[in-house]
Amino acid sequence: MDYTSKIAVALKYDPSLKDAPFIVAKGKGELAMRIIEEAEKSGVPVVSSPEIIHDLYELNILEEIPQNLYTAVAEIILFLSEL
C-alpha cells in the first residue's frame, strides 16, 4: 500500500466542557500511519471520513473545528458513541 498520500487527523472532544472538538495531532504519509497505529494501540476509535479529512487537515494543532464542520464531526461522534 502507498502510504505517501495517507492523511490522519486526531480530534479531542470533551462534552462536559461544551467546547467544540479540536485538533490534537495531524500528519501525512508515515506520520499519518503512526497516528493511526497509536490510536488503535490505545483503544481510540479510528474512523475514515474522506469527506472532511482535507478540511480538518488544514486546521492547526489545538484549533477548534469551524462551524461548517460541526454537523459532519457530530455525526462521527454520535456514530462512535453508539459502538
N, CA, C and O atoms as a printed pandas DataFrame, in Angstrom:
     atom_number atom_name residue_name chain_id  residue_number  x_coord  y_coord  z_coord
0              1         N          MET        A               1    0.846   -1.197    0.000
1              2        CA          MET        A               1    0.000    0.000    0.000
2              3         C          MET        A               1    0.878    1.242    0.000
3              4         O          MET        A               1    1.906    1.281    0.676
4              5         N          ASP        A               2    0.477    2.251   -0.753
5              6        CA          ASP        A               2    1.210    3.512   -0.822
6              7         C          ASP        A               2    0.707    4.434    0.290
7              8         O          ASP        A               2   -0.412    4.945    0.237
8              9         N          TYR        A               3    1.557    4.631    1.293
9             10        CA          TYR        A               3    1.173    5.457    2.436
10            11         C          TYR        A               3    1.493    6.933    2.232
11            12         O          TYR        A               3    1.129    7.750    3.078
12            13         N          THR        A               4    2.150    7.301    1.159
13            14        CA          THR        A               4    2.570    8.690    0.965
14            15         C          THR        A               4    1.392    9.646    0.854
15            16         O          THR        A               4    1.522   10.829    1.170
16            17         N          SER        A               5    0.250    9.148    0.410
17            18        CA          SER        A               5   -0.912   10.027    0.265
18            19         C          SER        A               5   -1.864    9.927    1.462
19            20         O          SER        A               5   -2.906   10.582    1.479
20            21         N          LYS        A               6   -1.515    9.123    2.448
21            22        CA          LYS        A               6   -2.345    8.941    3.638
22            23         C          LYS        A               6   -2.324   10.207    4.499
23            24         O          LYS        A               6   -1.275   10.823    4.692
24            25         N          ILE        A               7   -3.491   10.581    5.009
25            26        CA          ILE        A               7   -3.623   11.739    5.903
26            27         C          ILE        A               7   -4.378   11.277    7.144
27            28         O          ILE        A               7   -5.342   10.518    7.048
28            29         N          ALA        A               8   -3.934   11.736    8.301
29            30        CA          ALA        A               8   -4.638   11.429    9.549
30            31         C          ALA        A               8   -4.762   12.693   10.384
31            32         O          ALA        A               8   -3.859   13.528   10.427
32            33         N          VAL        A               9   -5.901   12.809   11.041
33            34        CA          VAL        A               9   -6.155   13.921   11.957
34            35         C          VAL        A               9   -6.787   13.332   13.211
35            36         O          VAL        A               9   -7.737   12.552   13.130
36            37         N          ALA        A              10   -6.258   13.706   14.363
37            38        CA          ALA        A              10   -6.812   13.254   15.630
38            39         C          ALA        A              10   -7.550   14.411   16.293
39            40         O          ALA        A              10   -7.029   15.520   16.406
40            41         N          LEU        A              11   -8.764   14.128   16.724
41            42        CA          LEU        A              11   -9.584   15.134   17.387
42            43         C          LEU        A              11   -9.764   14.770   18.850
43            44         O          LEU        A              11   -9.724   13.599   19.226
44            45         N          LYS        A              12   -9.962   15.791   19.662
45            46        CA          LYS        A              12  -10.324   15.578   21.065
46            47         C          LYS        A              12  -11.626   16.321   21.310
47            48         O          LYS        A              12  -11.830   17.440   20.839
48            49         N          TYR        A              13  -12.502   15.662   22.063
49            50        CA          TYR        A              13  -13.777   16.279   22.386
50            51         C          TYR        A              13  -14.178   15.877   23.792
51            52         O          TYR        A              13  -14.202   14.694   24.130
52            53         N          ASP        A              14  -14.490   16.861   24.598
53            54        CA          ASP        A              14  -14.973   16.617   25.954
54            55         C          ASP        A              14  -16.314   17.325   26.092
55            56         O          ASP        A              14  -16.358   18.545   26.253
56            57         N          PRO        A              15  -17.407   16.568   26.029
57            58        CA          PRO        A              15  -18.729   17.205   26.065
58            59         C          PRO        A              15  -19.000   17.990   27.342
59            60         O          PRO        A              15  -19.839   18.892   27.345
60            61         N          SER        A              16  -18.302   17.660   28.426
61            62        CA          SER        A              16  -18.535   18.391   29.677
62            63         C          SER        A              16  -18.013   19.822   29.605
63            64         O          SER        A              16  -18.454   20.680   30.369
64            65         N          LEU        A              17  -17.079   20.085   28.697
65            66        CA          LEU        A              17  -16.528   21.439   28.563
66            67         C          LEU        A              17  -17.377   22.338   27.675
67            68         O          LEU        A              17  -17.243   23.562   27.705
68            69         N          LYS        A              18  -18.240   21.731   26.893
69            70        CA          LYS        A              18  -19.106   22.464   25.965
70            71         C          LYS        A              18  -18.319   23.269   24.938
71            72         O          LYS        A              18  -18.823   24.252   24.395
72            73         N          ASP        A              19  -17.088   22.854   24.674
73            74        CA          ASP        A              19  -16.280   23.450   23.614
74            75         C          ASP        A              19  -16.384   22.563   22.381
75            76         O          ASP        A              19  -16.789   21.404   22.468
76            77         N          ALA        A              20  -16.021   23.113   21.252
77            78        CA          ALA        A              20  -16.009   22.335   20.014
78            79         C          ALA        A              20  -14.823   21.370   20.041
79            80         O          ALA        A              20  -13.820   21.634   20.704
80            81         N          PRO        A              21  -14.939   20.253   19.317
81            82        CA          PRO        A              21  -13.783   19.372   19.180
82            83         C          PRO        A              21  -12.605   20.147   18.587
83            84         O          PRO        A              21  -12.792   21.118   17.853
84            85         N          PHE        A              22  -11.391   19.704   18.917
85            86        CA          PHE        A              22  -10.217   20.397   18.385
86            87         C          PHE        A              22   -9.154   19.394   17.960
87            88         O          PHE        A              22   -9.181   18.231   18.360
88            89         N          ILE        A              23   -8.229   19.860   17.150
89            90        CA          ILE        A              23   -7.173   19.030   16.577
90            91         C          ILE        A              23   -6.077   18.804   17.624
91            92         O          ILE        A              23   -5.570   19.757   18.216
92            93         N          VAL        A              24   -5.718   17.538   17.845
93            94        CA          VAL        A              24   -4.624   17.240   18.768
94            95         C          VAL        A              24   -3.409   16.655   18.047
95            96         O          VAL        A              24   -2.306   16.657   18.594
96            97         N          ALA        A              25   -3.601   16.161   16.835
97            98        CA          ALA        A              25   -2.487   15.638   16.042
98            99         C          ALA        A              25   -2.909   15.570   14.588
99           100         O          ALA        A              25   -4.090   15.417   14.275
100          101         N          LYS        A              26   -1.934   15.685   13.711
101          102        CA          LYS        A              26   -2.211   15.512   12.292
102          103         C          LYS        A              26   -0.905   15.146   11.593
103          104         O          LYS        A              26    0.184   15.475   12.061
104          105         N          GLY        A              27   -1.041   14.469   10.480
105          106        CA          GLY        A              27    0.159   14.091    9.743
106          107         C          GLY        A              27   -0.168   13.490    8.400
107          108         O          GLY        A              27   -1.306   13.112    8.120
108          109         N          LYS        A              28    0.860   13.410    7.571
109          110        CA          LYS        A              28    0.758   12.791    6.249
110          111         C          LYS        A              28    1.762   11.655    6.158
111          112         O          LYS        A              28    2.760   11.626    6.878
112          113         N          GLY        A              29    1.482   10.727    5.266
113          114        CA          GLY        A              29    2.418    9.652    4.994
114          115         C          GLY        A              29    2.702    8.796    6.212
115          116         O          GLY        A              29    1.783    8.314    6.874
116          117         N          GLU        A              30    3.992    8.608    6.505
117          118        CA          GLU        A              30    4.415    7.761    7.620
118          119         C          GLU        A              30    3.893    8.293    8.953
119          120         O          GLU        A              30    3.499    7.507    9.815
120          121         N          LEU        A              31    3.884    9.607    9.136
121          122        CA          LEU        A              31    3.356   10.174   10.379
122          123         C          LEU        A              31    1.870    9.853   10.534
123          124         O          LEU        A              31    1.413    9.557   11.638
124          125         N          ALA        A              32    1.126    9.910    9.451
125          126        CA          ALA        A              32   -0.298    9.550    9.494
126          127         C          ALA        A              32   -0.465    8.106    9.950
127          128         O          ALA        A              32   -1.328    7.804   10.775
128          129         N          MET        A              33    0.352    7.227    9.416
129          130        CA          MET        A              33    0.267    5.821    9.807
130          131         C          MET        A              33    0.602    5.636   11.288
131          132         O          MET        A              33   -0.022    4.817   11.963
132          133         N          ARG        A              34    1.568    6.378   11.791
133          134        CA          ARG        A              34    1.927    6.278   13.208
134          135         C          ARG        A              34    0.790    6.787   14.100
135          136         O          ARG        A              34    0.517    6.212   15.153
136          137         N          ILE        A              35    0.133    7.865   13.672
137          138        CA          ILE        A              35   -1.006    8.391   14.433
138          139         C          ILE        A              35   -2.102    7.332   14.512
139          140         O          ILE        A              35   -2.662    7.094   15.582
140          141         N          ILE        A              36   -2.405    6.703   13.392
141          142        CA          ILE        A              36   -3.441    5.666   13.345
142          143         C          ILE        A              36   -3.047    4.467   14.198
143          144         O          ILE        A              36   -3.873    3.945   14.947
144          145         N          GLU        A              37   -1.801    4.026   14.093
145          146        CA          GLU        A              37   -1.328    2.884   14.879
146          147         C          GLU        A              37   -1.395    3.163   16.379
147          148         O          GLU        A              37   -1.818    2.305   17.154
148          149         N          GLU        A              38   -0.980    4.361   16.788
149          150        CA          GLU        A              38   -1.021    4.716   18.214
150          151         C          GLU        A              38   -2.456    4.786   18.717
151          152         O          GLU        A              38   -2.745    4.362   19.836
152          153         N          ALA        A              39   -3.347    5.314   17.901
153          154        CA          ALA        A              39   -4.760    5.370   18.288
154          155         C          ALA        A              39   -5.293    3.955   18.497
155          156         O          ALA        A              39   -5.941    3.671   19.504
156          157         N          GLU        A              40   -5.018    3.082   17.550
157          158        CA          GLU        A              40   -5.509    1.710   17.653
158          159         C          GLU        A              40   -4.921    0.998   18.871
159          160         O          GLU        A              40   -5.634    0.276   19.568
160          161         N          LYS        A              41   -3.624    1.196   19.133
161          162        CA          LYS        A              41   -2.986    0.578   20.309
162          163         C          LYS        A              41   -3.607    1.072   21.609
163          164         O          LYS        A              41   -3.703    0.328   22.585
164          165         N          SER        A              42   -4.028    2.331   21.612
165          166        CA          SER        A              42   -4.583    2.948   22.816
166          167         C          SER        A              42   -6.087    2.741   22.953
167          168         O          SER        A              42   -6.694    3.204   23.919
168          169         N          GLY        A              43   -6.682    2.057   22.001
169          170        CA          GLY        A              43   -8.121    1.832   22.058
170          171         C          GLY        A              43   -8.953    3.021   21.621
171          172         O          GLY        A              43  -10.152    3.077   21.894
172          173         N          VAL        A              44   -8.329    3.968   20.947
173          174        CA          VAL        A              44   -9.044    5.138   20.438
174          175         C          VAL        A              44   -9.673    4.760   19.097
175          176         O          VAL        A              44   -8.975    4.262   18.213
176          177         N          PRO        A              45  -10.967    4.985   18.932
177          178        CA          PRO        A              45  -11.607    4.627   17.662
178          179         C          PRO        A              45  -11.005    5.394   16.487
179          180         O          PRO        A              45  -10.673    6.575   16.595
180          181         N          VAL        A              46  -10.875    4.698   15.376
181          182        CA          VAL        A              46  -10.367    5.296   14.140
182          183         C          VAL        A              46  -11.488    5.229   13.110
183          184         O          VAL        A              46  -12.033    4.160   12.833
184          185         N          VAL        A              47  -11.820    6.378   12.552
185          186        CA          VAL        A              47  -12.891    6.462   11.564
186          187         C          VAL        A              47  -12.320    7.064   10.297
187          188         O          VAL        A              47  -11.606    8.066   10.341
188          189         N          SER        A              48  -12.634    6.453    9.177
189          190        CA          SER        A              48  -12.235    7.006    7.887
190          191         C          SER        A              48  -13.363    7.898    7.392
191          192         O          SER        A              48  -14.501    7.452    7.246
192          193         N          SER        A              49  -13.044    9.150    7.137
193          194        CA          SER        A              49  -14.051   10.097    6.648
194          195         C          SER        A              49  -13.437   10.978    5.563
195          196         O          SER        A              49  -13.092   12.134    5.810
196          197         N          PRO        A              50  -13.303   10.416    4.354
197          198        CA          PRO        A              50  -12.663   11.176    3.273
198          199         C          PRO        A              50  -13.372   12.493    2.954
199          200         O          PRO        A              50  -12.775   13.411    2.390
200          201         N          GLU        A              51  -14.658   12.574    3.324
201          202        CA          GLU        A              51  -15.427   13.777    3.014
202          203         C          GLU        A              51  -14.909   15.013    3.752
203          204         O          GLU        A              51  -15.032   16.129    3.247
204          205         N          ILE        A              52  -14.330   14.824    4.944
205          206        CA          ILE        A              52  -13.920   16.000    5.723
206          207         C          ILE        A              52  -12.440   16.033    6.090
207          208         O          ILE        A              52  -11.966   17.029    6.635
208          209         N          ILE        A              53  -11.707   14.965    5.802
209          210        CA          ILE        A              53  -10.319   14.889    6.275
210          211         C          ILE        A              53   -9.459   16.043    5.765
211          212         O          ILE        A              53   -8.635   16.574    6.510
212          213         N          HIS        A              54   -9.638   16.429    4.524
213          214        CA          HIS        A              54   -8.797   17.515    3.983
214          215         C          HIS        A              54   -9.102   18.850    4.657
215          216         O          HIS        A              54   -8.199   19.652    4.894
216          217         N          ASP        A              55  -10.386   19.085    4.966
217          218        CA          ASP        A              55  -10.746   20.320    5.681
218          219         C          ASP        A              55  -10.160   20.323    7.086
219          220         O          ASP        A              55   -9.662   21.345    7.556
220          221         N          LEU        A              56  -10.223   19.168    7.757
221          222        CA          LEU        A              56   -9.654   19.076    9.102
222          223         C          LEU        A              56   -8.136   19.226    9.073
223          224         O          LEU        A              56   -7.549   19.830    9.971
224          225         N          TYR        A              57   -7.510   18.680    8.050
225          226        CA          TYR        A              57   -6.046   18.736    7.971
226          227         C          TYR        A              57   -5.542   20.173    7.817
227          228         O          TYR        A              57   -4.416   20.476    8.212
228          229         N          GLU        A              58   -6.345   21.038    7.262
229          230        CA          GLU        A              58   -5.950   22.443    7.080
230          231         C          GLU        A              58   -5.895   23.213    8.397
231          232         O          GLU        A              58   -5.300   24.289    8.461
232          233         N          LEU        A              59   -6.510   22.672    9.446
233          234        CA          LEU        A              59   -6.514   23.342   10.744
234          235         C          LEU        A              59   -5.181   23.141   11.461
235          236         O          LEU        A              59   -4.436   22.208   11.163
236          237         N          ASN        A              60   -4.901   24.013   12.392
237          238        CA          ASN        A              60   -3.681   23.914   13.198
238          239         C          ASN        A              60   -3.925   23.055   14.431
239          240         O          ASN        A              60   -5.065   22.872   14.857
240          241         N          ILE        A              61   -2.846   22.534   14.997
241          242        CA          ILE        A              61   -2.933   21.784   16.243
242          243         C          ILE        A              61   -3.535   22.703   17.320
243          244         O          ILE        A              61   -3.161   23.871   17.428
244          245         N          LEU        A              62   -4.452   22.173   18.096
245          246        CA          LEU        A              62   -5.211   22.850   19.158
246          247         C          LEU        A              62   -6.293   23.796   18.636
247          248         O          LEU        A              62   -6.966   24.456   19.427
248          249         N          GLU        A              63   -6.464   23.869   17.341
249          250        CA          GLU        A              63   -7.521   24.713   16.770
250          251         C          GLU        A              63   -8.849   23.964   16.805
251          252         O          GLU        A              63   -8.923   22.795   16.424
252          253         N          GLU        A              64   -9.898   24.649   17.266
253          254        CA          GLU        A              64  -11.231   24.063   17.256
254          255         C          GLU        A              64  -11.724   23.930   15.825
255          256         O          GLU        A              64  -11.349   24.701   14.942
256          257         N          ILE        A              65  -12.577   22.926   15.619
257          258        CA          ILE        A              65  -13.137   22.773   14.281
258          259         C          ILE        A              65  -14.065   23.955   13.985
259          260         O          ILE        A              65  -14.711   24.472   14.896
260          261         N          PRO        A              66  -14.137   24.384   12.733
261          262        CA          PRO        A              66  -15.022   25.500   12.392
262          263         C          PRO        A              66  -16.489   25.050   12.346
263          264         O          PRO        A              66  -16.783   23.860   12.228
264          265         N          GLN        A              67  -17.373   25.997   12.439
265          266        CA          GLN        A              67  -18.810   25.707   12.461
266          267         C          GLN        A              67  -19.270   24.900   11.259
267          268         O          GLN        A              67  -20.168   24.068   11.388
268          269         N          ASN        A              68  -18.679   25.126   10.102
269          270        CA          ASN        A              68  -19.135   24.419    8.905
270          271         C          ASN        A              68  -18.847   22.909    8.977
271          272         O          ASN        A              68  -19.364   22.147    8.160
272          273         N          LEU        A              69  -18.027   22.471    9.948
273          274        CA          LEU        A              69  -17.750   21.042   10.111
274          275         C          LEU        A              69  -18.465   20.433   11.314
275          276         O          LEU        A              69  -18.327   19.237   11.570
276          277         N          TYR        A              70  -19.224   21.238   12.056
277          278        CA          TYR        A              70  -19.902   20.740   13.250
278          279         C          TYR        A              70  -20.789   19.526   12.951
279          280         O          TYR        A              70  -20.715   18.517   13.651
280          281         N          THR        A              71  -21.616   19.622   11.927
281          282        CA          THR        A              71  -22.554   18.538   11.636
282          283         C          THR        A              71  -21.822   17.253   11.283
283          284         O          THR        A              71  -22.158   16.185   11.795
284          285         N          ALA        A              72  -20.825   17.349   10.413
285          286        CA          ALA        A              72  -20.082   16.158    9.997
286          287         C          ALA        A              72  -19.364   15.515   11.178
287          288         O          ALA        A              72  -19.406   14.295   11.336
288          289         N          VAL        A              73  -18.714   16.314   11.999
289          290        CA          VAL        A              73  -17.993   15.779   13.154
290          291         C          VAL        A              73  -18.982   15.259   14.202
291          292         O          VAL        A              73  -18.720   14.242   14.844
292          293         N          ALA        A              74  -20.098   15.935   14.379
293          294        CA          ALA        A              74  -21.114   15.465   15.329
294          295         C          ALA        A              74  -21.645   14.095   14.910
295          296         O          ALA        A              74  -21.888   13.240   15.763
296          297         N          GLU        A              75  -21.826   13.881   13.621
297          298        CA          GLU        A              75  -22.284   12.576   13.138
298          299         C          GLU        A              75  -21.258   11.488   13.448
299          300         O          GLU        A              75  -21.629   10.367   13.797
300          301         N          ILE        A              76  -19.979   11.810   13.325
301          302        CA          ILE        A              76  -18.926   10.847   13.645
302          303         C          ILE        A              76  -18.926   10.544   15.147
303          304         O          ILE        A              76  -18.820    9.385   15.548
304          305         N          ILE        A              77  -19.045   11.583   15.971
305          306        CA          ILE        A              77  -19.065   11.393   17.427
306          307         C          ILE        A              77  -20.281   10.557   17.833
307          308         O          ILE        A              77  -20.170    9.680   18.689
308          309         N          LEU        A              78  -21.433   10.823   17.227
309          310        CA          LEU        A              78  -22.634   10.050   17.511
310          311         C          LEU        A              78  -22.435    8.590   17.116
311          312         O          LEU        A              78  -22.796    7.685   17.869
312          313         N          PHE        A              79  -21.867    8.364   15.947
313          314        CA          PHE        A              79  -21.589    7.005   15.487
314          315         C          PHE        A              79  -20.699    6.277   16.492
315          316         O          PHE        A              79  -20.968    5.131   16.850
316          317         N          LEU        A              80  -19.632    6.950   16.949
317          318        CA          LEU        A              80  -18.697    6.329   17.893
318          319         C          LEU        A              80  -19.356    6.055   19.245
319          320         O          LEU        A              80  -19.062    5.049   19.892
320          321         N          SER        A              81  -20.240    6.946   19.665
321          322        CA          SER        A              81  -20.892    6.756   20.963
322          323         C          SER        A              81  -21.867    5.588   20.940
323          324         O          SER        A              81  -22.210    5.044   21.990
324          325         N          GLU        A              82  -22.313    5.200   19.755
325          326        CA          GLU        A              82  -23.241    4.080   19.634
326          327         C          GLU        A              82  -22.529    2.742   19.494
327          328         O          GLU        A              82  -23.182    1.699   19.499
328          329         N          LEU        A              83  -21.200    2.747   19.369
329          330        CA          LEU        A              83  -20.457    1.482   19.239
330          331         C          LEU        A              83  -20.430    0.713   20.536
331          332         O          LEU        A              83  -19.848   -0.370   20.600
